[in-house]
Amino acid sequence: MSTSSQTPAVTAFAETAALWAVMNEDDAKARRIVRDMYPNERAEFAAQLDRLRAMLTDRFGNDIPTGFKPRVQVLDEQGRFVARKSGGAA
């Protein structure tokens, strides 16, 4: 999905500029943006991307149907098991 003909205002933020570069298949630009971030900014951005990814797929990479509640919240930031939740359609 190339969107290079548009230049949104959201590129004023490093995180969205990096995502915009990835969406436009400009990995070199995305790497430069991420490389220029402070370590704590990269860590926070990674956590945000992890949250977003969890909204898109289950832990096996399968699409999550609309209205589905995840059955398991698997790991915390240190990779330890957190909690099991029963779930299903809302």
N, C-alpha and C positions, 0 to 999 in steps of 0.2 A: 504494500500500500504506500505508494509514493505521494507525499504531500508537499514536495519541495517548492511548488509554485506559490505557497502561502507562507507568510511569516507572522505567526501569532505573537501577541504581546507576552505570552507566558514564557518566552525564551529569555525574559529578563532575569529569571531565577535559574541558577546553575542546574538544579535537579530537573526542571522541566526542559531546559535547553538540551541536557544530555538525553533525556527520553525522546525529545523531538528529533535529535540527530539519529538516534537508533531507528525511530519510525521512518526516517528518510534514508535508511541504510548507509549512513555516514558514520561508520564505526570509528574511524580515525578521529573525527571531531568529538564524538562521545568520549573517547578515551582521553583526549586533551582536557575536556571539561572536568571529567572525574579526577584526573591526575592533579588538577589545580585546586581541588577541594581539600580542606583540612581533614585529617583522619577522623575526627568526630563527626564531621559533616557526611563523609562517605559511609560511616557506620550507621548514622541515622537514616540516610537515603536507602541503604541496603535493607534496613528494617522496614521502611515504608514499602519498598518493592516486594519484600517477602509477604507483607500483609496484603498487598494488591494481588500478588500471585495466588495466595490462598483463597482469594475471592473468585479466581478464574478456574482453578482446577483442584482436584483432590490430591492427596499425597502421591498418587500414582500417575498424575498427569492427565487424568480423565476430566472431561468437562463436568461442571457441577450444574445440575438443573436449577432453574429459577425456583426460589422458595425452599430450597434444600438446606437443612441445617447439618453442618458437618458432624459425623458420628464421633470422631476422635480429634482432640487437640493434642498433637503428638509431642512436640519437644519445646523446651524453653530455650533461652539464648545460649545456654551452655550445652545443649543437645540432650538434656535429661527429659524423661517422660513426665508430662505435666498432669493431665487429667483425661478421663474418658467421659464422654457425654453421649447419652442416647439422643437420637435425632430423627429427622424425617421431614416430610413436607410440613410447612408452616400452616 
